[in-house]
Amino acid sequence: MAKEGADRRKPGYSPAVVEQMSAEAVLAEARRAFWVMVTALGLIWGIQVVNALLGYSLSYQFGVQAWNPLSLPEVFTAPFLHYGWDHIEGNSGPLFIFGFLAAFRGVRKFVSVTVLIIVVSGLGAWLTSQPGSVTAGASGVVFGYFGYIMVRGVFDRHGIDIVIGLVMALSFAYQFSVIVPGTPGVSWQGHLFGFIAGIAGGWVFRERRAKPAAPATSSVTLPDLPTTSL
C-alpha cells in the first residue's frame, strides 16, 4: 500500500534516468535560447547592413521621435536599428548574453518579457527625451534583460538564478552609469525605462506556485443529548 509522502518520481524510472531526463530538458531549453538569440542578432545585423548602405536613413525614419504621436508605432522598430557599427557592436555582446539568460527559463515567457521591455522603454524615451530627438538602438532592451535577470531568481525563488543575477550585477555594474543623465548622445531614458520594465517583468511573469491544500478536517458526530425545557 502506498503511503502519503512517498517518493514521487515518475513510475517505472530509476533515479538515474530521472536525473538524465532533467539534464536533457535543461539542455533543450539552452539550445532553444541559443538559437533564439542567434536568430535575433542575425536579423539585427542584417538590418544594419541595409541601414548602413542607405546612410542610416532607416534609423531616422523608423526610430522613436520624441513627442511626435505619429512616431509611436516606431517603438517596435527602433530596437532593431542603430546609428553606426560601433553602436551595434557595443550592444551585440550584452544583448546575446542577457538575452540568452533571459530566454533560458522558457522562450514563451521570454517573448512576453521582451514585448513589455520594448513598449515601456520606447514609450519612456518618447515621453521624456528632448522633443524632436530620434532614439534608436537595442540598448533599452539590453538593460531590460539586465534588470529581469537580476530579479528573476528572487521572484521565482530559484537559487541558481539568484546567483546568476548577482554575478551579472557585479560583472556589469559599470553599465549603471548610462541610466542616468550625463553621457552625451546616449538615451539614458531608454536605458532607465528598459531597466525598470525588466524588473517589472520579473514580477509580472514570475512563477506562480500552487498554494498547498488545506489539511482535510474530519467531521465528528456528537451523540444525542437529552434536552430539558424551563
RAFEN-V877389 format. One record per backbone hydrogen bond with DSSP energy under -0.5 kcal/mol. CO is the residue of the C=O (numbers start at 1). NH is the residue of the N-H. If there is no record, write none. Layout:
# RAFEN-V877389
CO:NH / CO:NH
This chain:
# RAFEN-V877389
3:6 / 10:13 / 14:18 / 15:19 / 16:20 / 17:21 / 18:22 / 19:23 / 20:24 / 21:25 / 22:26 / 23:27 / 24:28 / 25:29 / 26:30 / 27:31 / 28:32 / 29:33 / 30:34 / 31:35 / 32:36 / 33:37 / 34:38 / 35:39 / 36:40 / 37:41 / 38:42 / 39:43 / 40:44 / 41:45 / 42:46 / 43:47 / 44:48 / 45:49 / 46:50 / 47:51 / 48:52 / 49:53 / 50:54 / 51:56 / 52:55 / 54:57 / 56:60 / 57:61 / 58:62 / 59:63 / 63:65 / 64:66 / 64:135 / 65:68 / 66:132 / 67:69 / 68:71 / 69:72 / 71:74 / 72:75 / 73:76 / 74:77 / 74:78 / 77:80 / 78:81 / 78:137 / 84:88 / 85:89 / 86:90 / 87:91 / 88:92 / 89:93 / 90:94 / 91:95 / 92:96 / 93:97 / 94:98 / 95:99 / 96:100 / 97:101 / 98:102 / 99:103 / 100:104 / 103:106 / 106:110 / 107:111 / 108:112 / 109:113 / 110:114 / 111:115 / 112:116 / 113:117 / 114:118 / 115:119 / 116:120 / 117:121 / 118:122 / 119:123 / 120:124 / 121:125 / 122:126 / 123:127 / 124:128 / 125:129 / 126:67 / 130:133 / 133:66 / 133:135 / 135:64 / 138:142 / 139:143 / 140:144 / 141:145 / 142:146 / 143:147 / 144:148 / 145:149 / 146:150 / 147:151 / 148:152 / 149:153 / 151:155 / 152:156 / 153:157 / 153:158 / 157:159 / 158:162 / 159:163 / 160:164 / 161:165 / 162:166 / 163:167 / 164:168 / 165:169 / 166:170 / 167:171 / 168:172 / 170:173 / 172:175 / 173:176 / 174:177 / 175:178 / 176:179 / 182:184 / 183:186 / 186:188 / 187:191 / 188:192 / 189:193 / 190:194 / 191:195 / 192:196 / 193:197 / 194:198 / 195:199 / 196:200 / 197:201 / 198:202 / 199:203 / 200:204 / 201:205 / 203:206 / 207:209 / 220:222
